[in-house]
């Protein structure tokens, strides 16, 4: 073991002892049974929707227990940090109303909440392990490490840096000093307990979701502090999380099940540092159906893996949260949305098989939710979305708020089964855009391809439009209003129904359906739309006549 003076010379002279940090971050004053959870996003890429999934659970279980939910940015791998990632974190958490009790923005008594700002804390505990002989300096080069791995593979031994393969584990202090004097770069490795290398050694722990688990004990001397030629001098994830979770007084870590294999080394680190162990809950990952099999929802392959996908599409936050909560606890998916958002998420009800993310199901949930909102609520949400993603739409809605509310009332206000054709705010333009003259793709005349597709002679189209406009009345009764189409259709020889037309297609220019579609396309630009009478009530007589007039040219 190195002399204490040699060890201390490797660190800043004013570096505090562990007791300093223990006093600065005392046990939290919380009710008995309170849970302190944390989310640790890494700014090496965008936020995966799985992060929102875990954050939803983190926030729920912490606050219901009278505890705290915090977000700690885990940015020790600064070489891979992506510009704008932190802003995306905040954007995603804000959109889904998952603001932490403590984070970079809100602060808190247990910060800093960014690992790169906690360097001195980590160095204190690394030095402490070195002093106790529970860690050591390692000068192995990349070439030496590659050669070790190659020899292990050739002899069919487990790969890693352990036992006799750990060439600096029991190095002579004189050799270590010689390397230091030469200025050779080094990392600090944790000295795995000797009993962990014994054949059959097992690590056992109880997972809050999966119950009792066991795995092969960690034998590797993992790196806990990165190379000495880097600045700032930062730890690896394994070490940073142990120190941070202890000092931030986290007592429940909810994370993806890919971390189960890391629990043995985390247990060893907690024990070596003298920390009370914490409880882990390993969540099954979100999955996607691909053909006849399932795979993890992938940042690389799946657009919907990104939180920004849902924000840019304009999915209502409540619908997404309801869906995610239902994936976590199946019983919540059976409840009405408002109830499910207030019911607790129970860890013991989380499954161990990854739930499938089904955008078709989410679309249905979103449509059902939007159908319960008032026109004013929808308008506010669409305006907020359009502010960033569709400035032209935002301007039109600001200019025509009354028309927007009339449009949103069509087949919604007072309807027993309100329309469900709007699933996300990005669809507003496609679904409701025709109501607004600024957005409407008006027909150009009887030769417009949308009209021509009906197969009605252009002269007949012109005559129907001309006569419909000449006698048009803006009537309140829907049946009386439609009688105007019946009358003009009869005048120009259209069959009374499709059956009559089918019997003698040569005898009619079309059926009442084609006559109606002439008017529908003129008003909406499409052969599919809500109730025509209701549309005319929203548009007003002048706009109706103006649109019909385009077919008379």
N, C-alpha and C positions, 0 to 999 in steps of 0.2 A: 504494500500500500504506500502511496506517495506521502511524503511529509506534509503536514498541515500547512506549513509556510509556503511550500511549492504550490499547493492547491490554491491557497488564498491569493497568491500573486497572479493567478490567472483571471481574477475577477476585480471589479472596481473596489477600491479601498473603502469606500463609504457604503458598500452594499449591506443592507440590514440583515439581521438574523431572522429566522422563521417566526420567532415570537412577535416581531414587529408587525408582520402581516396578519398573524392570528389576532392581534389586538385591533388592527385597523379594520378587519372584517370579522367581527364577532358573530356568534350565533344569532340568527334572526329572532326578533321578538314576535312570534307568530303563535296562533292557537295550537293546541295539541292536535296532532294529525294533519296539520297544514302541509301541503305539498309545494315544493319549489321546483319548477320545471324550467327547462331552457331549450331554445332552438339555436343551433350553431351553423348558420349558413356560411358557405365559403364563397368569396367573390371571384371565383375562377370561372364563372359562367352564370347563365340566367337561373332564376329560381324555378326549380322543378315543381310541378303541381303537387308532387308528393310532399314537398316542404310545406305547402299550405295545408295539406291533409294532416301532417304531424302537428303543425302549429295550432290547428283547430282543436286537436286533442290536448295538446300542451296547455293552451289557454283555459279550456273547459275544466280539466281536472284540477288545475292549480286554483282557479278562482272559486270553484265550488267548495274547495277544502279550506278556504280562507288563506291560501298561500299566495305565491307570486309566480308570474310567468315572465321570463326575461329572454332577450335575444342578444347573443354574443357573436360578433362577427369573427369567424375563425380564418384569419388571413396570414397564417404563418408561412404559407407557400406563396410568397410575394412575386416570384418569377412568373407565375401563371395567372396573376390577378388581371381581370378583364375590366377595362374602363367602362364606367356606367353601371357596374353590377350593384354597387351599394344603393344607387338611386332606384334601381329596379326592385331591390329588396323592399325599400320603403314604399314604393308605388304599389307593389303587390300586397303588402300587409295592410296598407291604408285602404285599398279597394275592397279587400275582404274583411275589413274591420277587425283585424287581428293585431292591433297595436299592443305591444308588450307593456308590462308595468315598468320595465327597466330596459333601456337600450341606448344606442349611441345618441339618438335624438332627445330622448326624455331624461337620460342620465339615471342616477341612482347612487345609493351609498356603497355599492359593491363593484363599481367600475374601476378602471376603464372597461368598456364593453366591446373593445376591439383588441384582439390578442397581440397585435403588433405594438400596442401601447403598454403592454404588461411585461416587457423584457426584464426589468429589474426583479420583478416577482419571481419569474422562472429561474433567473440566475441564482437567486437565494437558495432555492430548493435543489438545484443541480449541485451547487457547491456543498450543500448539506449531505447529499448522497455520496459525493466524492470523499468528503471527510470521513464518512462512516464505512468506506470501502464498498458501498453498494452500487457504485458506478466507477467507470474508469475511462481514461483517455485512450482513443484508438486512432492510430496513424495509418491504418491499412489503406493502400491506394486502390483506385478503381480496378487496376490490372490484377492486383492481389486478390481482391474480392471476386473478380470474374474467374480467376484460376481456382479458387476454393470451390465455387459453385460447379465448375467443370469437373473437378475431381470427385465431388460428392455425387454428381449425376453418373459419372463413370462407374462408381462403386455401388450405385443404387441406394445411397443414403439420403435421408431427408436433407434438403438444402437449407442453408441458413448460417448464421454466425453464432456458434455455440460450442461449449466444451473445448476439446482440443483444436477445433477449427477456429476458435476465437483467438487469433495469434497475439493479441495485445491484452487478453484478459488477465493473465498472470505475469505480465512483463516485468523484467527487472527495473526497479525505479531508476537506475543509472541509465538504462536504455531510453526510458521515457524522458529523462532530463536531457539527454543528448539530442533527442528529437526537438524538444522545446528550445534548446539553445540554438539549434539550426533553423528555427522558425518554421518547421514543418507544420502544415495544417492538420488539424485533428477534429474528430467528433467526440462527443461524450456518449458512452453506451451504458445502459443499465445492466448490472450484473444479475442475471437470472439466478434465483436461489438454486443451490446445488441439488436439493432434493427434487427440483423440477425436471432434471435430466434423467432421473431414474426410470427404468423401463416400467411402463404402465402407470406413470404418475398422471393423476387426473385433477382437473379443476371442477368444482361443483358450485352451483349458485341457483337461486330461485328467481325466475323471470316473472314479472308482474302479469304477463299475458300467457306465457307458455308453461309456467310452473317450474318444477325442479328440472334442471338441465345439467349436463356434465360434458366436458370435452377434454382432450389431451392437454396436459399442462404445458404452458409456454416454456420452451427451452432456449429460445433465442435471446441473445443480448441485444435488445433493440436500441437503436439510436434515440437518445432523448434530447440532445442538443446538437444542432447542425454545425457545419464546419466553421472553424475558428477564423477563416478568411472571409466570412460573410458579415455584413452589418446591415441592419441590427442583428444581434445574435439571438436567434429565435429557436424555440424547441420544435419537436415534431408533434403531430396531433396527439399521439398517445400520452405524452407527458403533459402537454398543455391542458388537455381536458381534465386530467387528474387534479392538477393544481387548481385550475379555475373552478371546477365543480365543487371542490372542497371549500375554497375560500369564498365563493359566492353562495355557499351553503345550499347548493342544489341537492335534493334528496331523491329525485326521481328523474331519470333520463329516458325519454321516449325517443327511439331512433330506429332506423331500418334494420331488418334482420341480417343484412350483410355484415353487421358489426358483432354478431354473436361470437364469431371466431376470435375476436379481439378481447373478449371478456377475460380470458386467463391472464393475459399480460396486464390488463387494467387492474385486475385483482392484485397482482404482484406489486404493481406500482403503488397502489393505495396502502398496501401493508408496509412496504419499504419506507414510505413517507410518513407513516404513523397516522394516516387518515382513517376515519370511520368509513367503511364501505357504503356505497349507495345502491339503490335499487334500479335495475334496468328493466325496461319494457321494450321488447323488440317487435316492431310492427312489420307485418307482411307488406311487401311492395305492391304498388298499383300495377295492374297487368293490362295487357291488350290482347284481344283475340286476333290471331293471324292464321287464317285457314282453319285447320282442325286442331291447332295448338295455341297455347298461351305463352306470352313472353312479357318481360318487364317493359313498362312504358319507358321509352327511350328518348333522351334528349336529342340524340343524333337522328333518329328515324321519324319521330312523331311530333308534329307541330303542337298537338294538344298537351305535350309534356311541359310546355312552357307556360308559366303564369300569364305572360303577356298575350298568349293566344286568347285566353278568356276575356282579358281586359279589352283587347283590340276588337274582338267580336262583339263585345258589349253584352255578355251574359250577365243577368242580374246577380249580384253577389249573393243574395239570399238563396237563389236557386242552386248555385254551385255549392254553397255551404251545406244546404239541406242534402244535396246529393252525396257530398263527401261524408257527412255525418251518418248517412244511411249505409255507406260502404263500411264505416267503422263498426257500427252497431246495427244489425239488420232490423231490429225492432223499430228504429227511428224512421226507416224507409216506409213503414206501414202507417205512420202518423201523418196528419196534416202538417204542412210546412211550418206554420207558426208554432204549433206545439212541439214539433221535432227540434226546432231551434232553441227551445228553452229547456228541453229534457236533458238530463246528464248523459255524457258518454262514459260508459263503464269499460275499464280496461279488460276485465275478465270476460267481456262479451266480444272483444276483438278476435277475429279469426286468425288462424295461423296460415291459411292459404290466401294468396294475394287476390284482392277483389278486382274484378274487371271494370275498366273505365269504358263506358258505352255512351258515346256522344248522342246517339239517337234517343236513348233514355233521358239524357240530360236535356235535350231539346224539348222533349215532352214535358218534363218537369218545369222548365223555364216558361213554356207556353202556358201551362196551367197557372203558374204563379202570376204571369203578366195579366192573364185574364181576370184576376181578382183585384187588380189595381185600378184606381180611378184614372180618368183621362189626364187630370192634372199631374198625378204621380208619374205617369208614363212620359208626359211631355217634359217634366223636370229631368227625368233620368236620361231621356234621349238628348236633350239640350246639353247636359253635362258631358255625355259621351261625345257628342258632335263637336264640342268645343275643341277637342284635341284631334279627333279622327275624321271629321267631315265639316270643315268650317263653312262651306256653302250651305249645308243643311242647317247648321246652327243659325246662320244669318236669316234664312227663310223662316225658320220657326220663330225667331225674334220679331220678324216683320209681320207674321201672320199667326199670332197665338190663338185668336178666336177660331180661325179656320182649322187650325190643328186640333183644337178641342172638339169642333164639330165632326171632323174626320174620325177622331178616336171614339166618338159616341156611336158611330154607325155599327149596328148589330152588336153593341156592347152595353150601352146604358139601358137598364131595364130589361135586358134580354135574359131569358131563363138559361140559355146556353150561349154565353158570350163567345165572340170570335176568338180563335186561338191560332191565328196565322202569324203572330209576331212572337218569335222565340228569343230574339236578342236585338239589341238596339241598332246594330249594324244593318238589320233588315228593314228598318223603318222606311228608308227611301224606296226600297222595292215594293213594300206593301202599301204604303200610304202616299208615296211621292206624287201619284197622279192627281191628288186633290189640289196640289199647289201649281198654279200656272208657271212658276219659275222652274219647276222640276218636271212638269208633265211633258211627255214626248207626244205632242199632238199629231193627229193624222194630217197628212199633207194634201189629201183629196181622195176622190173615189178610186184612184189608182194606187193608193197606199197598199203595200204588200199585205198588211194585216187585214184590210178590207177585201182585197182581191182574193185572199185565201178562202173567203166564204163561198166563192163561186157564183155570186150574184152579178148580173149584168150591170156595168157602171152607170148606165142611164137609169136603171131601176133604183140603184143606190142613191143617185142624185135626187130622184123624184121622192123617194121615201124621206130623205133628210129635209127636202124643201117643204113638203106637206106637213111633216111632223113639227117643224119649226113654225110654220104659218099658223097653226091652230094650237100651239103649245100653251098649256096652263100649268102653273106650279101649284099642284094640289096637295092637300095634307093627307088625304086617304090614299094608301098605296094601291089598292085595287082600282080605284077610279083613275089614278095616274097611269097605271099600266094599260087601261082601256084605250088610252091615246095611241099606244103602239099597236094594239089590236085593230083599231079603226084604220090606221094608215096601212097596216099590213093587208087588211081585207081590201082596201081601195086599190092596191096594186097587185092583187091576185095571189098573195101568199097562202099556202095551205094552212088550215086552222091548227094542225098538229103534225108531228113528224110521221105518224102512221099514214095519214092521208097523203102526205108528200111522197112517202116511200112507194105507195101503190101506183102513183102516176107522176114520176119525177119530171117528165117532159111537160106536164100540164101546169106547172107552177114555177115561179122564179126561186122558190124556196118555201120553207115552212115558217110559222110564227117564230121558231127558234132563230132562223137566219135574220129575220126582220129585227128581232130583239138584239141580235149580236151587232148589227149595223149601228144601233144606238149605243150599245155597250162599248164597242171599240172607240167610237167617236168621243165618248165621255171619259173612258178610263185607259184607252190604248191597249186593252187586253180583252180576250174572250172570257176571262175568268175574273170575277170581282164580287164584292158584297152586293147586297140588294140595291138594284138600280134606283128605286125610288128614294131610298135613304141617302144615296150618293147625291142625287139632285137636290135634296133638302140641305145637304152640307155645302154644295157648290153655290147654290143660288141661281135664280133664273137667268141672269145676264151671262154668267159663265157657261151654263148649259147651252144657251142659244149660240154663244160664240163658238163653242166646240162643234156643235152640229153644223154650223154654217160652213165649216171647212170642207164638208162633203158635197156641198152644192156647187162648188166651183167647176 
